[in-house]
């Protein structure tokens, strides 16, 4: 899939996230490609990964093969993912971007990182691309199809996934929860898509609520408002066409919230946007046409943050890298996957303690959905 070149400035993740005002300052800086805080990439290791010194990797799952130490066969085309605490260990959840029967699976790890089990958490759905974790430890798996749904899944197992129809029917991509305003932001992967927020009637219960779309003027940046989508089920008219003045975003992709700001990417124009939820303003945080020289990051897709404030951005295409963007605006490769130019990197996520990093190569070296590979990387993360 031929995708976009995006990102230019610093963002931060988790507890160490940048505030909206700091983001505004960062967004005003030009991109500064520079040396990685982890050092240069070494030669490819036995898994075909180029990593900085001190880092190591292992393959934890391959599509259509049994996950080591379990009897569960890993799904095709692994895509968006997240980690969840689970007792003394943790769980990595991964979507399957195929249709029919995409869904999502989970791998449970012991406290020492050993694989304890693997299992399905969602079945019978279509083209589950990205999604997002909730503060109450569920995974929102999004269908990237026309009139697709969001499904709330339970990484711990023991509960059936639930279709959350109130969150709207459209080409869902990613979701990000804002616990301060008690809303969920949603991106739409359409050439003329929109940016939405879902306001649950009761926080923590996504069964009912109000779907709203962002409305703004023609300027790239400035104040915005939100308008209710009259028919979230899109029985007659697509959600993106129901509200006059809804701002268009060509190909919404990754979405991530922290400390009053929701960042989301758009592949059609190679941009990163910052929605300041406190001031209700949207800012054009990055536009690759404004970058001088060669951008170090291309084909930007999924995003995740680290406790250090570093952002990790996976490439769909490009030269198959996951790049790190530091809080002071330096953009550099963190890892590179070799011999898999017909794939894409997706599902970046840190274990709860921040010491292990997971991601997938959706099609591996075969270039087919049956060739997906899911990796773990360990090392001196900041």
C-alpha positions as CSV (number, residue, x, y, z in Angstrom):
1,X,0.0,0.0,0.0
2,X,1.5,3.3,-1.0
3,X,1.2,5.6,2.0
4,X,2.4,9.0,3.2
5,X,5.3,10.8,4.7
6,X,4.4,12.3,8.0
7,X,5.4,13.9,11.3
8,X,7.8,16.6,12.2
9,X,7.9,17.5,15.9
10,X,8.0,16.2,19.4
11,X,5.3,14.6,21.3
12,X,5.3,12.7,24.5
13,X,3.5,9.7,25.9
14,X,2.0,8.3,29.1
15,X,2.6,10.0,32.4
16,X,5.3,12.1,30.9
17,X,3.2,13.5,28.1
18,X,3.7,17.1,26.8
19,X,1.0,19.5,27.7
20,X,-1.0,21.3,25.0
21,X,1.0,24.5,25.4
22,X,4.3,22.6,25.1
23,X,3.0,20.8,22.0
24,X,2.2,24.2,20.4
25,X,5.8,25.3,21.0
26,X,7.1,22.0,19.6
27,X,4.9,22.3,16.5
28,X,6.4,25.7,15.7
29,X,9.9,24.2,15.3
30,X,11.2,22.8,12.0
31,X,11.9,19.1,11.9
32,X,15.4,18.3,13.1
33,X,16.6,15.0,11.8
34,X,19.4,14.0,14.0
35,X,21.2,11.1,15.8
36,X,19.0,8.7,17.7
37,X,19.3,8.9,21.5
38,X,19.9,5.2,21.3
39,X,22.7,5.4,18.8
40,X,23.1,4.1,15.2
41,X,21.4,1.0,13.9
42,X,23.6,-2.1,13.8
43,X,23.7,-4.7,11.1
44,X,20.6,-7.0,10.8
45,X,20.4,-9.6,13.5
46,X,19.1,-13.2,13.1
47,X,15.5,-11.9,12.9
48,X,16.3,-9.4,10.1
49,X,16.0,-6.4,12.5
50,X,18.5,-3.6,12.7
51,X,18.6,-2.3,16.3
52,X,20.8,0.0,18.3
53,X,23.5,-1.4,20.5
54,X,22.2,-3.1,23.6
55,X,18.8,-4.1,22.1
56,X,17.7,-7.6,21.3
57,X,14.7,-9.1,19.6
58,X,12.6,-12.3,19.4
59,X,9.7,-13.4,17.3
60,X,6.7,-14.1,19.5
61,X,4.2,-15.2,16.8
62,X,3.8,-15.9,13.1
63,X,0.6,-15.9,11.1
64,X,-0.8,-19.4,10.5
65,X,1.7,-20.9,13.0
66,X,1.1,-22.0,16.6
67,X,2.3,-19.4,19.1
68,X,5.3,-21.0,20.9
69,X,4.3,-22.7,24.2
70,X,0.6,-22.7,23.3
71,X,-1.9,-24.6,21.0
72,X,-3.2,-21.4,19.4
73,X,-2.6,-20.5,15.8
74,X,-1.8,-16.8,15.2
75,X,-4.0,-14.7,12.9
76,X,-3.2,-13.4,9.5
77,X,-2.2,-9.7,8.8
78,X,-1.5,-8.5,12.4
79,X,-2.2,-4.8,12.7
80,X,-3.0,-2.4,15.5
81,X,-2.1,-3.5,19.0
82,X,-1.8,-2.6,22.7
83,X,-0.5,-4.0,26.0
84,X,-2.5,-4.5,29.2
85,X,-1.4,-5.4,32.7
86,X,-2.5,-8.9,33.8
87,X,-1.6,-10.1,37.3
88,X,2.2,-10.2,37.5
89,X,2.5,-10.3,33.8
90,X,0.9,-8.6,30.8
91,X,-1.1,-9.2,27.6
92,X,-0.4,-8.0,24.1
93,X,-3.5,-7.7,21.9
94,X,-3.3,-7.6,18.1
95,X,-6.0,-7.0,15.4
96,X,-6.2,-9.0,12.1
97,X,-6.7,-6.8,9.0
98,X,-8.4,-9.4,6.8
99,X,-11.9,-9.9,5.6
100,X,-13.9,-11.9,6.3
101,X,-13.2,-13.1,9.9
102,X,-10.6,-10.6,10.9
103,X,-11.0,-10.0,14.6
104,X,-8.3,-9.9,17.3
105,X,-6.1,-12.2,19.3
106,X,-4.1,-11.9,22.5
107,X,-0.8,-13.3,23.9
108,X,-0.4,-13.5,27.7
109,X,3.0,-13.2,29.2
110,X,4.3,-14.3,32.6
111,X,6.2,-11.9,34.9
112,X,9.5,-13.1,33.3
113,X,8.3,-12.6,29.8
114,X,7.5,-16.2,29.1
115,X,4.5,-16.9,26.9
116,X,1.7,-18.3,29.1
117,X,-1.2,-18.6,26.6
118,X,-2.7,-17.2,23.4
119,X,-6.3,-17.0,22.4
120,X,-9.0,-15.2,20.4
121,X,-10.8,-12.2,21.8
122,X,-12.8,-11.2,18.7
123,X,-14.1,-13.2,15.7
124,X,-16.4,-12.8,12.7
125,X,-15.6,-9.2,12.0
126,X,-14.0,-7.5,9.0
127,X,-10.7,-5.8,8.3
128,X,-9.9,-4.9,11.9
129,X,-7.2,-2.3,11.4
130,X,-6.3,-0.1,14.4
131,X,-8.2,0.7,17.5
132,X,-7.4,1.9,21.0
133,X,-7.1,0.9,24.7
134,X,-9.6,2.2,27.3
135,X,-8.9,3.3,30.8
136,X,-11.0,0.4,32.1
137,X,-8.6,-2.1,30.3
138,X,-10.6,-3.1,27.2
139,X,-9.5,-3.0,23.6
140,X,-11.6,-1.1,21.0
141,X,-11.1,-3.0,17.7
142,X,-12.1,-0.9,14.7
143,X,-13.4,-2.2,11.4
144,X,-11.9,-0.4,8.4
145,X,-14.8,-1.1,6.0
146,X,-17.7,1.1,4.9
147,X,-20.3,1.3,7.7
148,X,-17.9,-0.6,9.9
149,X,-18.3,-1.0,13.7
150,X,-16.2,-0.6,16.8
151,X,-16.1,-3.7,19.0
152,X,-15.2,-3.6,22.6
153,X,-13.1,-6.6,23.5
154,X,-11.8,-8.1,26.7
155,X,-8.0,-8.9,26.7
156,X,-8.2,-10.9,29.9
157,X,-10.7,-13.3,28.2
158,X,-13.8,-14.8,29.8
159,X,-16.1,-12.2,28.2
160,X,-17.5,-12.0,24.7
161,X,-16.7,-9.0,22.6
162,X,-19.5,-6.4,22.3
163,X,-20.5,-4.4,19.2
164,X,-20.7,-0.7,20.1
165,X,-23.1,0.5,17.5
166,X,-23.7,3.9,19.2
167,X,-20.1,4.8,18.3
168,X,-21.2,5.1,14.6
169,X,-20.9,3.1,11.4
170,X,-18.1,4.4,9.1
171,X,-14.7,3.3,8.0
172,X,-13.2,3.2,11.4
173,X,-9.4,3.4,11.9
174,X,-8.2,4.3,15.4
175,X,-9.6,5.4,18.8
176,X,-8.2,7.3,21.7
177,X,-9.8,7.8,25.1
178,X,-9.9,11.2,26.8
179,X,-10.7,10.5,30.5
180,X,-10.7,14.1,31.4
181,X,-13.5,15.1,29.1
182,X,-14.9,11.5,29.1
183,X,-15.0,11.1,25.4
184,X,-13.5,8.8,22.8
185,X,-11.9,10.3,19.7
186,X,-12.2,8.4,16.4
187,X,-10.5,8.7,13.0
188,X,-12.0,7.8,9.7
189,X,-10.0,6.3,6.8
190,X,-11.7,7.8,3.8
191,X,-10.3,10.3,1.3
192,X,-12.9,12.8,2.6
193,X,-13.1,11.5,6.1
194,X,-13.8,13.3,9.4
195,X,-12.7,13.4,13.0
196,X,-15.2,12.3,15.6
197,X,-15.7,12.0,19.3
198,X,-18.1,9.8,21.1
199,X,-19.6,11.0,24.3
200,X,-20.8,8.0,26.4
201,X,-23.9,8.5,28.5
202,X,-22.0,7.0,31.3
203,X,-18.2,7.0,31.3
204,X,-16.9,3.4,31.2
205,X,-20.1,2.2,29.4
206,X,-20.0,2.5,25.6
207,X,-23.4,1.1,25.0
208,X,-25.1,4.5,24.6
209,X,-24.1,8.0,24.0
210,X,-23.7,10.8,21.4
211,X,-21.5,10.8,18.3
212,X,-20.2,14.2,17.3
213,X,-18.1,15.4,14.4
214,X,-15.5,18.2,14.4
215,X,-16.6,21.3,12.6
216,X,-14.1,24.0,11.6
217,X,-13.5,26.7,9.1
218,X,-11.3,26.4,6.0
219,X,-8.1,27.4,7.8
220,X,-5.7,24.6,8.7
221,X,-5.6,25.7,12.3
222,X,-7.9,27.5,14.6
223,X,-10.9,27.1,16.9
224,X,-13.4,24.3,16.4
225,X,-16.8,23.2,17.5
226,X,-18.5,19.8,17.6
227,X,-21.9,18.9,16.1
228,X,-24.0,15.9,16.8
229,X,-24.2,13.4,14.0
230,X,-28.0,12.9,13.4
231,X,-27.8,9.3,12.3
232,X,-24.7,7.5,13.7
233,X,-26.0,4.3,12.0
234,X,-25.7,5.9,8.6
235,X,-28.8,4.2,7.3
236,X,-29.2,6.6,4.4
237,X,-26.3,9.1,4.4
238,X,-22.7,8.5,5.5
239,X,-21.8,10.0,8.8
240,X,-19.3,12.3,7.2
241,X,-21.9,13.9,5.0
242,X,-24.6,14.5,7.6
243,X,-23.3,17.8,9.1
244,X,-22.6,20.9,7.1
245,X,-19.2,22.4,7.8
246,X,-17.6,19.1,9.1
247,X,-13.9,19.4,8.6
248,X,-12.5,16.9,6.0
249,X,-9.3,14.9,6.7
250,X,-8.0,12.8,3.9
251,X,-7.4,9.3,5.2
252,X,-7.4,9.4,9.0
253,X,-4.9,7.0,10.6
254,X,-3.3,6.8,14.0
255,X,-4.9,8.5,17.0
256,X,-3.4,9.0,20.5
257,X,-4.4,11.1,23.5
258,X,-2.4,12.4,26.4
259,X,-2.6,15.3,28.8
260,X,-5.2,17.4,27.1
261,X,-4.2,16.8,23.5
262,X,-5.3,14.3,20.9
263,X,-2.9,13.7,18.0
264,X,-4.0,12.1,14.8
265,X,-2.4,11.5,11.4
266,X,-3.8,11.8,7.9
267,X,-2.2,9.9,5.1
268,X,-3.7,11.7,2.1
269,X,-1.9,15.0,2.8
270,X,1.0,13.7,5.0
271,X,0.0,15.7,8.1
272,X,-0.1,15.3,11.8
273,X,-2.8,17.3,13.7
274,X,-3.1,18.3,17.3
275,X,-6.5,18.8,18.8
276,X,-6.2,20.9,22.0
277,X,-9.1,19.6,24.0
278,X,-8.7,22.2,26.7
279,X,-8.8,25.2,24.3
280,X,-10.9,23.4,21.7
281,X,-8.5,24.3,18.9
282,X,-7.0,22.3,16.1
283,X,-3.4,22.9,15.0
284,X,-1.5,21.6,12.0
285,X,1.4,20.1,13.8
286,X,3.2,18.8,10.8
287,X,3.1,19.0,7.0
288,X,5.8,17.1,5.1
289,X,5.7,19.7,2.3
290,X,7.2,22.2,4.8
291,X,10.1,19.9,5.6
292,X,13.4,20.9,4.0
293,X,15.6,18.0,2.8
294,X,14.8,14.3,3.1
295,X,12.4,13.4,5.9
296,X,13.7,10.7,8.1
297,X,10.2,9.3,8.5
298,X,7.8,8.2,5.7
299,X,4.6,6.2,5.4
300,X,3.6,7.1,8.9
301,X,0.8,4.9,10.4
302,X,0.4,3.6,14.0
303,X,1.7,5.6,16.9
304,X,2.5,5.0,20.5
305,X,4.1,6.9,23.4
306,X,6.7,5.9,26.0
307,X,6.9,7.1,29.6
308,X,10.1,9.0,28.7
309,X,8.1,11.3,26.4
310,X,9.4,9.7,23.2
311,X,7.0,8.9,20.5
312,X,7.4,5.7,18.4
313,X,5.9,5.9,14.9
314,X,5.6,2.8,12.6
315,X,6.0,3.1,8.8
316,X,3.6,1.6,6.3
317,X,6.0,1.4,3.4
318,X,9.0,3.8,3.5
319,X,12.1,1.9,4.4
320,X,10.3,-0.3,7.0
321,X,11.4,1.6,10.1
322,X,9.9,2.5,13.4
323,X,11.2,6.0,14.2
324,X,11.6,7.7,17.5
325,X,10.6,11.3,18.0
326,X,12.1,12.8,21.1
327,X,10.5,15.6,23.2
328,X,13.1,18.1,21.9
329,X,12.1,17.4,18.3
330,X,14.8,15.0,17.0
331,X,13.5,12.4,14.6
332,X,15.6,9.3,14.0
333,X,15.2,5.6,13.2
334,X,14.8,3.3,16.2
335,X,14.7,0.1,14.2
336,X,14.6,-1.1,10.7
337,X,13.2,-4.4,9.3
338,X,15.1,-5.8,6.3
339,X,14.0,-8.0,3.5
340,X,10.3,-7.2,3.9
341,X,9.7,-4.3,1.5
342,X,6.2,-5.5,0.6
343,X,5.0,-5.3,4.2
344,X,4.1,-2.6,6.7
345,X,4.9,-2.1,10.4
346,X,2.1,-1.8,12.8
347,X,0.8,-2.4,16.3
348,X,3.6,-0.7,18.3
349,X,3.1,-1.0,22.1
350,X,5.1,-1.1,25.3
351,X,4.7,-3.6,28.1
352,X,3.2,-1.9,31.2
353,X,6.7,-1.5,32.8
354,X,8.1,0.0,29.6
355,X,10.9,-2.5,29.2
356,X,9.5,-4.5,26.2
357,X,8.3,-3.2,22.9
358,X,6.0,-5.1,20.6
359,X,5.1,-4.6,16.9
360,X,4.2,-6.6,13.8
361,X,5.3,-6.8,10.2
362,X,1.9,-7.3,8.7
363,X,2.9,-9.4,5.7
364,X,6.5,-10.3,6.5
365,X,8.9,-11.3,3.7
366,X,6.2,-13.1,1.7
367,X,4.2,-9.9,1.0
368,X,1.0,-11.8,1.8
369,X,-1.3,-11.6,4.8
370,X,-0.4,-15.2,5.8
371,X,3.2,-14.1,6.3
372,X,2.7,-11.8,9.3
373,X,5.3,-11.7,12.1
374,X,4.9,-10.2,15.6
375,X,8.1,-9.2,17.4
376,X,9.3,-8.2,20.9
377,X,12.3,-5.9,21.4
378,X,14.1,-5.5,24.7
379,X,16.8,-3.0,25.7
380,X,17.7,0.2,27.5
381,X,14.6,2.2,26.6
382,X,14.6,5.7,28.1
